[in-house]
């Protein structure tokens, strides 16, 4: 990465180790061994599998090889879709299910090992689950999750995009709670034996990387600072900041949700800048190198789940977020099946005059009255008198708002909030959405019963300000720098710090066996320098992971302005 000052980079990339990214089916086919073989091409259901089969078949025949095709989807059991579906609690819950615990093999009644063709022929076994058929060579074809999510949301993908569901429109709830958990487990279990990683963002000329080079590259990245590829989604409340300041093109008129680092969906670009590149799931770093990336103690506590996420909530020239809370720890485990819950924090990076953050119950909030009014808003469209129940606070730039599970909250219009949160992100228990309609004229789902079941009614009034709107506490300081604790609570497993570095000054830090995440919240830029000689530039608004294996590192301010870096880390239990 370049160390000179530069603007926000929406396409950070890293050179491969021990190999290079190639483009096109002919180049990929040329790497196959001679002789008869069974080639499996596995991957998610959302791929254009027809285009893949056609492109691969054409390239193989052009190379003088006979081709037989076996689409594993035709071998799924008639009840395949039902077998892998997680059941909601209660059974008639229209909003949420737990994450499915099924295996991809559950889609099949039986799996027969692939039979090799004669002579120099190739049997191409393709589709989700192809790796289970005992191939000689295993390729994994991938499409970043944002494509499936956007396409299902806008009705752009053909029927059959969900696992085992042919002839039915794509469904987002099933995508999030069933397909992705099942597919991710399957991909992760096979990551160590993939012979070629194929990026299908361009179906006509996919890019790919040899499996050995893929794993060598991931091993290298797991020991140095690394950024994931960011992107922004649109929602009815979204703003314009990322479009105007960072150059993102809104999908539907706004840049509401900025995915800086949300591990289940994040990808890392591998390939030379300006050349062929593949996007690889960030999660593979956690799966293949959990101790290097997470640290031994964090790995023991969270397994291979990367437990902290960084994202932007952009309401600049937008609207209020919905009023909502997140599940408390026991409820999250027992009802939704996640081993840890969705604590959050808001760091105000920018705000318009008069912007506010809604957080915590007022001293005299009447929860029973609030419930009746929420129901009346849903049934009759009567506006909820939000400020009768929920406190509002000035959205001061640089202020961190703590949002432990069960706390009612919303970012108001006119904010750019950096959300530093626990990784679970699918369980927003909404009470009220300002009677807002989406592009089709429909109201957003409001799972208020879940919300009231988790609402923290004990912390209210002045306790909200005292506990959840903390003032910075200097942890350590030196010439031209200081580290502040800006948010920590006993019930939250991570803390948020701020590193303040004067122009031309530097600060030394140490992961001490636990990964750090950094975001440049103010200033022109910073350079991260590791003890093994790596350097990585970080521009304003960018987020980077410093793996546990890095150990001691130095941050040097770039430019004429003081630099503020928001830092998150897992704390001792």
Backbone torsions as a table, in degrees:
resi	resn	phi	psi	omega
1	UNK	NA	149.3	-179.3
2	UNK	-76.0	145.6	179.9
3	UNK	-101.9	-5.4	178.1
4	UNK	-74.8	156.0	-179.9
5	UNK	-61.4	140.7	179.9
6	UNK	-157.9	173.3	179.0
7	UNK	-84.9	173.4	177.2
8	UNK	-51.5	131.8	-177.8
9	UNK	-106.3	109.8	179.6
10	UNK	-79.1	-5.3	-177.7
11	UNK	-133.4	59.4	178.2
12	UNK	-64.4	137.9	-176.9
13	UNK	-141.1	161.8	-174.8
14	UNK	-135.3	138.0	179.5
15	UNK	-67.0	141.6	176.0
16	UNK	-70.0	156.5	176.9
17	UNK	-106.0	129.7	175.9
18	UNK	61.8	38.4	177.7
19	UNK	169.9	-179.0	176.9
20	UNK	-143.2	154.5	178.1
21	UNK	-79.4	133.5	178.7
22	UNK	-117.0	162.1	-177.7
23	UNK	-122.9	141.4	173.7
24	UNK	96.4	151.4	178.2
25	UNK	-66.4	-40.5	-179.7
26	UNK	-58.7	-40.2	179.5
27	UNK	-65.9	-39.2	178.5
28	UNK	-67.4	-43.7	-179.4
29	UNK	-62.2	-33.0	-179.1
30	UNK	-64.9	-16.2	179.9
31	UNK	-87.3	-7.3	-177.5
32	UNK	-73.4	145.5	176.1
33	UNK	-69.2	155.4	177.3
34	UNK	-76.9	169.0	179.8
35	UNK	90.8	167.0	-179.3
36	UNK	-65.3	137.7	179.6
37	UNK	-155.7	157.1	173.3
38	UNK	-103.5	116.9	179.2
39	UNK	-105.7	119.2	175.2
40	UNK	-98.9	134.1	172.5
41	UNK	-120.0	104.9	-177.6
42	UNK	-98.1	170.7	177.7
43	UNK	158.8	-177.1	-176.7
44	UNK	-76.2	161.6	-178.5
45	UNK	-66.7	-24.9	-173.1
46	UNK	-74.8	-6.0	178.3
47	UNK	-65.7	155.3	168.2
48	UNK	-83.1	84.9	-174.4
49	UNK	-67.8	-28.2	176.7
50	UNK	-65.3	-44.2	178.4
51	UNK	-64.6	-38.5	178.3
52	UNK	-62.5	-48.5	-178.4
53	UNK	-62.4	-40.4	-179.7
54	UNK	-67.4	-45.4	-178.8
55	UNK	-64.4	-41.9	-179.2
56	UNK	-69.3	-41.6	178.9
57	UNK	-61.7	-44.8	179.4
58	UNK	-60.3	-43.5	-178.8
59	UNK	-66.5	-40.5	179.7
60	UNK	-65.3	-44.0	-179.2
61	UNK	-68.4	-34.5	176.1
62	UNK	-65.3	-26.1	177.8
63	UNK	-86.8	5.8	175.7
64	UNK	83.5	23.6	-178.1
65	UNK	-114.1	138.4	174.1
66	UNK	-71.2	149.9	-175.3
67	UNK	-132.1	132.1	166.8
68	UNK	-118.5	145.3	-178.1
69	UNK	-116.9	139.7	173.6
70	UNK	-134.6	109.2	178.4
71	UNK	-88.3	109.2	-173.9
72	UNK	-65.5	-20.0	-179.7
73	UNK	-64.4	-26.4	177.2
74	UNK	-74.3	-8.1	179.6
75	UNK	-103.0	1.9	176.9
76	UNK	-64.8	148.2	176.8
77	UNK	-67.0	152.6	179.4
78	UNK	-56.5	-31.9	-178.4
79	UNK	-99.0	20.2	-173.0
80	UNK	-54.5	-47.0	-175.5
81	UNK	-61.5	-39.0	-178.9
82	UNK	-72.0	-31.7	-177.6
83	UNK	-61.4	-34.4	-173.1
84	UNK	-98.1	-2.0	-175.1
85	UNK	-77.5	130.2	173.9
86	UNK	-76.4	143.4	-177.8
87	UNK	-96.8	128.2	-179.8
88	UNK	-71.2	157.3	174.8
89	UNK	-123.6	112.8	-0.8
90	UNK	-69.7	168.4	-171.9
91	UNK	-64.5	-23.0	-178.4
92	UNK	-101.7	18.3	179.9
93	UNK	-63.2	118.1	-178.1
94	UNK	-83.7	-2.7	-169.8
95	UNK	-108.9	-45.6	-168.8
96	UNK	-133.3	152.0	163.9
97	UNK	-129.1	161.7	169.0
98	UNK	-67.6	169.8	172.9
99	UNK	-72.9	133.1	-179.2
100	UNK	-61.2	138.7	176.7
101	UNK	-103.5	10.4	-176.4
102	UNK	-72.5	163.5	173.7
103	UNK	-105.8	153.0	-179.9
104	UNK	-61.8	-30.6	178.7
105	UNK	-61.6	-20.8	179.2
106	UNK	-66.3	-13.5	178.0
107	UNK	-73.3	-15.9	-173.8
108	UNK	-111.6	144.8	168.5
109	UNK	-74.1	-41.6	177.5
110	UNK	-153.1	156.0	-178.8
111	UNK	-126.6	119.3	178.7
112	UNK	-97.5	141.7	178.8
113	UNK	-68.2	141.1	-177.2
114	UNK	-64.9	137.9	176.9
115	UNK	-94.0	131.5	-178.2
116	UNK	-72.5	140.8	176.8
117	UNK	-75.8	178.0	-180.0
118	UNK	-86.0	164.6	173.7
119	UNK	54.3	-127.8	-176.8
120	UNK	-102.8	24.2	-175.9
121	UNK	-75.1	162.0	179.2
122	UNK	-128.0	123.7	170.0
123	UNK	-90.4	115.7	179.1
124	UNK	-97.7	109.3	176.3
125	UNK	-97.8	118.4	-172.1
126	UNK	-135.2	153.7	179.1
127	UNK	118.7	168.1	179.5
128	UNK	-61.6	117.2	-177.4
129	UNK	106.7	2.0	-177.4
130	UNK	-60.1	-30.6	-179.1
131	UNK	-62.8	-19.8	-177.2
132	UNK	-77.2	-9.0	-173.0
133	UNK	-92.0	14.8	175.0
134	UNK	66.8	50.9	-176.2
135	UNK	-77.2	164.5	171.1
136	UNK	-79.5	-37.0	-178.8
137	UNK	-129.6	135.4	-179.5
138	UNK	-118.2	119.3	170.9
139	UNK	-108.5	147.6	175.6
140	UNK	-120.8	117.1	178.5
141	UNK	-98.7	130.6	-173.3
142	UNK	-129.6	152.8	171.0
143	UNK	-133.1	121.3	-177.9
144	UNK	-51.7	143.9	-171.4
145	UNK	-60.3	-26.6	-178.1
146	UNK	-60.6	-28.9	179.5
147	UNK	-66.7	-46.7	-179.9
148	UNK	-65.5	-42.9	-179.1
149	UNK	-61.7	-47.8	-179.0
150	UNK	-66.1	-41.0	-176.5
151	UNK	-68.5	-41.4	177.6
152	UNK	-65.2	-42.6	-178.5
153	UNK	-61.1	-32.6	-177.3
154	UNK	-106.1	10.7	176.6
155	UNK	64.5	30.9	-174.1
156	UNK	-97.2	-14.8	-179.4
157	UNK	-92.0	149.3	177.5
158	UNK	-67.8	164.0	177.0
159	UNK	-60.1	154.7	179.5
160	UNK	90.5	13.0	-178.6
161	UNK	-72.8	-25.5	178.4
162	UNK	-85.8	148.0	-176.1
163	UNK	-55.8	123.4	172.6
164	UNK	73.2	6.7	-178.0
165	UNK	-115.0	94.3	-179.3
166	UNK	-94.2	142.8	177.6
167	UNK	76.3	13.0	179.0
168	UNK	-123.4	146.2	177.9
169	UNK	-62.7	154.3	177.5
170	UNK	-64.0	145.3	-176.8
171	UNK	-128.9	123.6	-176.3
172	UNK	-67.6	-41.8	-179.2
173	UNK	-59.1	-44.6	178.9
174	UNK	-66.4	-37.2	178.2
175	UNK	-58.6	-49.2	-175.6
176	UNK	-70.0	-46.6	-166.4
177	UNK	-97.0	-21.1	-179.7
178	UNK	-115.3	-60.3	-171.8
179	UNK	-61.0	-53.9	-174.1
180	UNK	-64.2	-45.1	177.2
181	UNK	-59.7	-41.9	-179.0
182	UNK	-67.2	-46.2	-179.1
183	UNK	-67.0	-39.1	179.8
184	UNK	-63.4	-42.9	178.2
185	UNK	-60.4	-42.1	-179.8
186	UNK	-65.5	-47.4	178.0
187	UNK	-59.0	-47.1	-176.9
188	UNK	-63.5	-38.4	-179.4
189	UNK	-66.1	-25.5	-178.1
190	UNK	-103.4	1.5	-173.8
191	UNK	-58.9	-32.4	-176.7
192	UNK	-75.8	-9.8	-177.0
193	UNK	-125.5	10.1	177.3
194	UNK	-67.9	129.3	-179.0
195	UNK	-89.5	-22.5	176.5
196	UNK	-156.8	133.0	176.2
197	UNK	-99.7	126.3	-175.3
198	UNK	-118.1	127.0	177.8
199	UNK	-98.3	116.9	-172.6
200	UNK	-99.2	24.7	178.0
201	UNK	-64.4	-29.8	173.1
202	UNK	-114.4	100.9	-174.1
203	UNK	-67.0	-27.3	-178.6
204	UNK	-76.1	-32.4	-179.0
205	UNK	-142.5	72.6	-177.8
206	UNK	-66.3	150.4	176.6
207	UNK	-97.6	155.3	-176.9
208	UNK	-154.6	160.1	-178.6
209	UNK	-139.0	135.1	177.2
210	UNK	-55.6	142.4	-176.2
211	UNK	-60.8	-39.0	178.8
212	UNK	-64.6	-43.1	177.4
213	UNK	-65.4	-36.7	176.6
214	UNK	-57.8	-48.9	-176.8
215	UNK	-70.7	-35.6	175.9
216	UNK	-63.7	-40.0	179.2
217	UNK	-65.7	-44.7	179.1
218	UNK	-63.8	-37.9	177.8
219	UNK	-62.7	-38.5	178.3
220	UNK	-68.6	-46.8	-177.6
221	UNK	-65.2	-29.5	-178.8
222	UNK	-70.7	-4.8	-179.3
223	UNK	-119.4	15.8	179.7
224	UNK	-150.4	164.4	-179.8
225	UNK	-58.4	136.9	-175.1
226	UNK	-146.9	137.2	174.9
227	UNK	-106.5	144.9	172.1
228	UNK	-93.0	162.1	-179.4
229	UNK	-74.3	119.5	-179.2
230	UNK	-84.3	157.4	170.5
231	UNK	-157.4	164.8	-177.9
232	UNK	-124.6	138.4	173.5
233	UNK	-104.8	157.6	176.9
234	UNK	-103.1	147.0	174.1
235	UNK	-143.3	169.6	-179.3
236	UNK	-60.9	-24.5	-178.3
237	UNK	-96.2	0.7	-167.7
238	UNK	-67.2	157.5	-177.5
239	UNK	-109.3	-160.7	-171.4
240	UNK	-123.8	4.2	-172.3
241	UNK	-61.9	-50.6	-175.9
242	UNK	-66.7	-29.2	176.6
243	UNK	-70.6	-43.7	-175.4
244	UNK	-81.5	-33.5	-174.0
245	UNK	-97.4	-32.2	-175.1
246	UNK	-111.0	-10.3	176.5
247	UNK	85.4	12.7	177.1
248	UNK	-72.5	144.4	177.6
249	UNK	-95.1	116.8	-177.5
250	UNK	-63.5	141.0	176.4
251	UNK	-73.1	-38.6	-176.2
252	UNK	-137.6	43.1	172.2
253	UNK	92.8	-6.2	179.2
254	UNK	-153.9	167.1	-179.6
255	UNK	-120.4	72.2	-171.2
256	UNK	-72.3	-57.3	-171.6
257	UNK	-109.4	115.8	179.2
258	UNK	-101.5	112.8	-177.8
259	UNK	-87.1	88.3	176.2
260	UNK	-77.4	-50.4	177.9
261	UNK	-154.3	92.4	171.8
262	UNK	-120.4	99.8	-164.4
263	UNK	-50.7	-43.8	-177.5
264	UNK	-62.6	-21.4	-178.1
265	UNK	-116.0	-8.9	-172.9
266	UNK	-74.7	148.6	175.9
267	UNK	-130.1	154.8	176.0
268	UNK	-114.1	129.0	178.8
269	UNK	-83.6	127.9	179.0
270	UNK	-121.0	126.7	180.0
271	UNK	144.3	160.5	-178.4
272	UNK	-66.9	140.9	178.7
273	UNK	-59.8	127.4	-178.4
274	UNK	86.0	-6.5	179.8
275	UNK	-113.5	-162.3	179.4
276	UNK	-68.5	138.5	-178.9
277	UNK	-139.1	152.4	170.5
278	UNK	-119.0	148.0	174.8
279	UNK	-103.4	124.6	-174.1
280	UNK	-115.5	134.7	179.8
281	UNK	-58.0	131.5	175.5
282	UNK	-56.9	-31.8	-177.4
283	UNK	-58.8	-26.9	179.6
284	UNK	-65.1	-27.8	173.7
285	UNK	-62.7	-40.8	179.7
286	UNK	-69.0	-36.9	-176.3
287	UNK	-72.9	-45.5	-174.5
288	UNK	-86.9	-25.8	-176.1
289	UNK	-138.7	57.3	-174.2
290	UNK	-64.3	-37.5	-178.6
291	UNK	-71.1	-42.7	177.8
292	UNK	-62.2	-45.0	-175.0
293	UNK	-77.6	-54.3	-173.1
294	UNK	-85.3	-37.6	-170.0
295	UNK	101.6	152.1	-172.7
296	UNK	-60.7	-46.5	-177.2
297	UNK	-68.8	-41.1	179.3
298	UNK	-66.9	-40.0	176.8
299	UNK	-61.8	-41.4	178.9
300	UNK	-63.0	-35.0	-175.9
301	UNK	-82.5	-37.6	-172.5
302	UNK	-117.1	3.5	-178.0
303	UNK	65.8	-131.0	177.7
304	UNK	-103.8	17.1	175.8
305	UNK	-86.1	120.5	176.6
306	UNK	-76.0	115.6	-160.9
307	UNK	-89.2	-4.8	-177.3
308	UNK	-125.3	140.9	177.3
309	UNK	-125.8	151.9	174.1
310	UNK	-123.5	127.1	175.6
311	UNK	-150.2	163.7	178.5
312	UNK	-104.8	141.3	169.1
313	UNK	-113.6	108.4	-173.3
314	UNK	-103.6	105.6	174.0
315	UNK	-116.4	18.6	176.7
316	UNK	-66.1	119.3	-171.8
317	UNK	62.9	23.9	179.3
318	UNK	-117.0	-147.6	-177.8
319	UNK	-126.8	178.2	177.5
320	UNK	-68.5	143.3	166.4
321	UNK	-66.3	163.6	173.3
322	UNK	-64.0	151.2	172.1
323	UNK	-79.6	122.5	-173.5
324	UNK	-154.8	172.8	169.5
325	UNK	-139.8	-179.4	179.9
326	UNK	-125.6	158.6	-172.9
327	UNK	-62.7	141.0	172.2
328	UNK	-74.8	163.0	-166.2
329	UNK	-53.8	-52.8	-176.3
330	UNK	-65.3	-41.2	179.2
331	UNK	-63.4	-41.6	178.6
332	UNK	-59.9	-43.4	-179.6
333	UNK	-68.6	-48.6	-169.8
334	UNK	-79.4	-34.7	-175.7
335	UNK	-97.3	-39.7	-174.6
336	UNK	-107.5	-11.4	170.9
337	UNK	81.6	8.3	176.2
338	UNK	-87.8	138.3	-178.0
339	UNK	-75.8	-13.2	175.5
340	UNK	-144.7	162.3	-167.3
341	UNK	-108.7	-176.5	-165.5
342	UNK	-101.8	62.7	170.2
343	UNK	-67.0	147.6	-179.2
344	UNK	-138.1	164.6	167.1
345	UNK	-142.5	152.3	173.7
346	UNK	-114.6	123.9	171.1
347	UNK	-109.0	120.3	-176.8
348	UNK	-80.1	108.8	178.9
349	UNK	-86.3	-34.8	178.7
350	UNK	-156.0	156.2	178.0
351	UNK	-159.8	152.7	174.0
352	UNK	-86.1	161.7	-179.7
353	UNK	-57.2	131.5	177.4
354	UNK	82.5	0.4	-179.0
355	UNK	-66.4	150.4	-175.0
356	UNK	-134.9	161.6	169.3
357	UNK	-118.3	130.8	176.8
358	UNK	-92.3	127.4	-173.8
359	UNK	-158.1	121.4	169.8
360	UNK	82.8	155.6	179.3
361	UNK	-74.6	146.7	170.6
362	UNK	-69.5	164.8	-177.4
363	UNK	-58.4	-39.4	-173.3
364	UNK	-110.8	25.9	178.1
365	UNK	-59.0	131.8	178.4
366	UNK	-103.3	102.7	-173.8
367	UNK	-65.5	-36.0	178.0
368	UNK	-64.6	-42.9	177.2
369	UNK	-65.1	-39.1	178.9
370	UNK	-61.1	-41.9	178.9
371	UNK	-61.2	-46.4	179.8
372	UNK	-60.8	-40.2	-178.3
373	UNK	-71.5	-35.5	174.7
374	UNK	-61.9	-45.2	179.4
375	UNK	-64.3	-37.0	178.9
376	UNK	-68.1	-36.0	177.5
377	UNK	-64.9	-39.9	179.9
378	UNK	-70.1	-42.9	-173.6
379	UNK	-80.3	-41.8	-171.2
380	UNK	-117.5	-2.7	-179.4
381	UNK	72.5	25.4	178.9
382	UNK	-83.1	125.3	-179.0
383	UNK	-57.7	137.5	177.0
384	UNK	-80.2	128.7	174.6
385	UNK	-75.3	77.8	-169.3
386	UNK	-55.8	-43.9	-173.7
387	UNK	-72.3	-8.1	170.4
388	UNK	-69.0	-24.0	-172.3
389	UNK	-119.3	-30.4	-171.7
390	UNK	-118.9	136.8	178.9
391	UNK	-76.7	149.8	171.7
392	UNK	-117.0	144.3	-176.2
393	UNK	-135.5	144.5	178.4
394	UNK	-61.0	136.3	179.0
395	UNK	-86.3	77.3	-177.7
396	UNK	-79.2	129.0	179.5
397	UNK	-59.4	130.6	-178.7
398	UNK	94.5	-7.3	179.0
399	UNK	-85.9	137.8	174.2
400	UNK	-103.8	132.7	175.8
401	UNK	-110.3	123.5	179.2
402	UNK	-85.7	135.1	-176.6
403	UNK	-133.2	73.7	177.2
404	UNK	-64.4	157.3	-178.3
405	UNK	-50.6	138.7	179.6
406	UNK	91.7	-6.5	-177.9
407	UNK	-88.4	123.9	177.5
408	UNK	-69.9	138.9	-174.8
409	UNK	-164.0	164.9	171.7
410	UNK	-168.8	143.1	168.5
411	UNK	-82.4	131.7	179.6
412	UNK	-79.8	172.4	176.7
413	UNK	-62.3	147.4	175.5
414	UNK	88.3	21.6	-178.0
415	UNK	-120.6	150.0	158.9
416	UNK	-115.3	108.2	-176.8
417	UNK	-107.2	127.9	167.9
418	UNK	-87.7	114.1	-179.2
419	UNK	-90.7	114.1	177.7
420	UNK	-107.6	107.6	-163.3
421	UNK	-142.3	168.3	168.2
422	UNK	-68.5	152.5	-172.1
423	UNK	-63.2	-38.3	179.4
424	UNK	-52.6	131.9	-173.1
425	UNK	-141.3	10.9	-174.1
426	UNK	-103.2	1.8	-172.1
427	UNK	-123.3	68.4	173.4
428	UNK	-89.8	114.2	-174.8
429	UNK	-95.1	91.2	-170.2
430	UNK	-83.8	136.3	173.6
431	UNK	-96.1	-37.8	-168.1
432	UNK	-157.7	138.9	-179.1
433	UNK	-128.2	31.7	171.8
434	UNK	61.4	28.6	179.2
435	UNK	56.8	28.4	-173.9
436	UNK	-81.0	147.0	176.1
437	UNK	-113.0	151.9	175.5
438	UNK	-86.3	-172.4	-175.3
439	UNK	-63.1	-22.8	179.6
440	UNK	-93.1	-0.1	-179.0
441	UNK	88.3	7.4	-179.0
442	UNK	-95.4	150.5	174.2
443	UNK	-81.4	150.5	175.6
444	UNK	-70.1	149.1	175.1
445	UNK	-60.8	139.0	-179.9
446	UNK	-123.6	91.9	-178.9
447	UNK	-79.5	61.3	-170.2
448	UNK	-68.2	-26.5	178.2
449	UNK	-63.3	-43.7	173.4
450	UNK	-60.0	-41.0	-179.1
451	UNK	-60.5	-48.1	-179.6
452	UNK	-69.1	-29.3	176.9
453	UNK	-66.8	-20.3	-176.9
454	UNK	-113.6	-3.2	-175.1
455	UNK	-63.5	125.3	175.9
456	UNK	-80.2	104.8	-178.3
457	UNK	-93.2	-4.5	-177.1
458	UNK	-82.7	-41.9	-178.5
459	UNK	-87.2	114.3	-176.8
460	UNK	-153.8	170.7	176.2
461	UNK	58.1	-133.8	-176.3
462	UNK	-64.7	-26.8	179.2
463	UNK	-62.9	-30.7	177.4
464	UNK	-63.2	-48.1	-179.7
465	UNK	-64.5	-43.0	-176.7
466	UNK	-67.1	-43.8	-173.4
467	UNK	-87.9	-37.0	-166.5
468	UNK	-106.1	-11.4	176.7
469	UNK	-121.7	78.5	-170.8
470	UNK	-84.7	151.2	174.7
471	UNK	-93.2	147.4	-177.0
472	UNK	-59.2	140.3	176.7
473	UNK	-123.0	119.8	-177.4
474	UNK	-66.7	123.8	179.4
475	UNK	-90.6	-40.9	177.8
476	UNK	-161.0	159.6	-176.3
477	UNK	-156.1	157.5	176.2
478	UNK	-154.8	-168.7	-176.9
479	UNK	-69.7	112.5	177.9
480	UNK	82.5	10.3	-179.7
481	UNK	-155.7	157.9	170.7
482	UNK	-156.4	155.1	172.3
483	UNK	-116.7	127.5	-178.0
484	UNK	-116.2	144.5	166.5
485	UNK	-88.0	118.7	-180.0
486	UNK	-109.8	-4.6	175.6
487	UNK	-170.4	122.9	175.5
488	UNK	-157.4	136.4	177.5
489	UNK	-137.6	145.7	-179.5
490	UNK	-58.0	-33.3	-176.2
491	UNK	-82.5	-5.1	-178.3
492	UNK	-107.5	136.1	-172.3
493	UNK	-82.7	-4.8	178.7
494	UNK	-130.5	158.0	176.9
495	UNK	-121.7	157.7	178.0
496	UNK	-119.1	125.1	177.9
497	UNK	-114.8	169.2	172.2
498	UNK	-132.6	129.5	174.8
499	UNK	-99.0	124.9	-179.3
500	UNK	-114.9	118.9	-174.0
501	UNK	-127.6	126.2	179.8
502	UNK	-72.6	160.2	177.2
503	UNK	-54.5	135.6	178.5
504	UNK	69.0	3.3	178.4
505	UNK	-96.8	172.7	178.7
506	UNK	-143.1	162.0	178.3
507	UNK	-135.4	137.2	177.2
508	UNK	-98.1	134.0	177.8
509	UNK	-131.9	172.8	-179.2
510	UNK	-149.4	129.7	178.9
511	UNK	-66.7	-24.8	179.5
512	UNK	49.6	39.3	175.2
513	UNK	83.9	10.5	178.7
514	UNK	-137.1	130.9	-177.7
515	UNK	-58.9	151.1	170.9
516	UNK	-115.4	149.2	167.2
517	UNK	-119.0	133.2	-178.5
518	UNK	-122.9	141.9	173.0
519	UNK	-132.6	130.8	179.4
520	UNK	-83.3	98.5	-173.1
521	UNK	-88.4	-17.0	-179.4
522	UNK	-158.4	140.7	179.9
523	UNK	110.5	172.6	-175.5
524	UNK	-82.7	-33.7	-178.8
525	UNK	171.7	170.5	177.7
526	UNK	-149.1	152.8	175.8
527	UNK	-114.5	128.7	176.5
528	UNK	-99.0	127.4	-177.5
529	UNK	-122.5	123.5	-178.5
530	UNK	-98.2	164.8	-177.1
531	UNK	-69.4	-19.5	178.1
532	UNK	-93.9	12.4	172.4
533	UNK	93.9	3.2	177.7
534	UNK	-79.8	145.6	173.3
535	UNK	-128.6	146.8	-179.1
536	UNK	-146.0	124.1	177.3
537	UNK	-83.4	144.6	177.1
538	UNK	-128.9	118.6	180.0
539	UNK	-92.3	167.9	176.6
540	UNK	-53.0	134.1	176.7
541	UNK	80.5	-5.1	179.8
542	UNK	-83.6	153.3	-179.4
543	UNK	-122.7	140.9	-178.3
544	UNK	-141.4	147.4	174.5
545	UNK	-100.6	131.4	173.2
546	UNK	-107.0	103.7	-176.0
547	UNK	-59.9	155.8	179.4
548	UNK	-56.6	-35.8	-176.1
549	UNK	-66.4	-15.1	-178.9
550	UNK	-63.7	-38.6	-178.0
551	UNK	69.6	-127.5	-178.3
552	UNK	-74.2	136.4	175.3
553	UNK	-149.5	163.9	-177.6
554	UNK	-123.9	141.9	175.6
555	UNK	-116.0	126.0	-178.4
556	UNK	-116.6	127.6	179.2
557	UNK	-70.8	142.7	178.2
558	UNK	-120.2	136.9	177.8
559	UNK	99.5	-172.4	-173.4
560	UNK	-99.6	1.4	-176.9
561	UNK	-110.4	152.9	171.7
562	UNK	-62.0	141.2	-177.6
563	UNK	-106.3	133.0	173.9
564	UNK	-116.6	123.4	176.3
565	UNK	-117.0	124.7	173.4
566	UNK	-82.2	130.4	-175.7
567	UNK	-126.5	133.4	176.2
568	UNK	-122.8	144.9	178.6
569	UNK	-154.1	151.4	174.9
570	UNK	-73.7	135.7	-179.0
571	UNK	-105.8	167.9	-179.9
572	UNK	-60.3	140.0	178.7
573	UNK	-68.3	NA	NA
